[in-house]
Amino acid sequence: MNYDYFKTIPAAVTIADHNNIIIYMNDKSIEVFSAEGGAELIGQNLFECHNANSQKIMAEILATGIPNSYTIEKKGVKKFIYQAPWYDENKNPGLIEFTCEIPFELPHFIRG
């Protein structure tokens, strides 16, 4: 699969396969996780990078197909995290995570 379109977007994109092995990190993801190993995390088990609670949430995402989203603040930066299953030819779900920096005061619009 070609992931070049994610390479330089200003959001961290991390993708794990159906065995929970990290198969892709874009430039921002490598930067964000540099203290944990950066690009050397590719080939590692995603679950080993997370605590038991996070592992449980990721397992639920894979089992149910229901995405998980939340915001965090880390080192004075607010981020939106979106985790969802992705499917290789409609089978064998893996996990994809997008992490985007967002302003502390984020506009909210109701449309439609």
C-alpha angles and dihedrals in degrees: 000000000000115000098172092118089067095048101098106016112127093246127083111249119190122176129191126188128232089279090056091249114145105242101169141025122174122219093271093049091051089051095046092049097038092116089056094049105285112212090005087074089072105103093026126114110263092214091059088061093058140061124251094267092052090046089054091051092049091049089052091051090053094044098046103027089229114136123230124219135176143141129248138183117220127169091349094307123113115217137187114219121200119182121182142157119258124196132220104218091337094304142076102039120222128183129255124190128194119193116190128181110233135184118262089237103049119184115236122203131189111213134180 
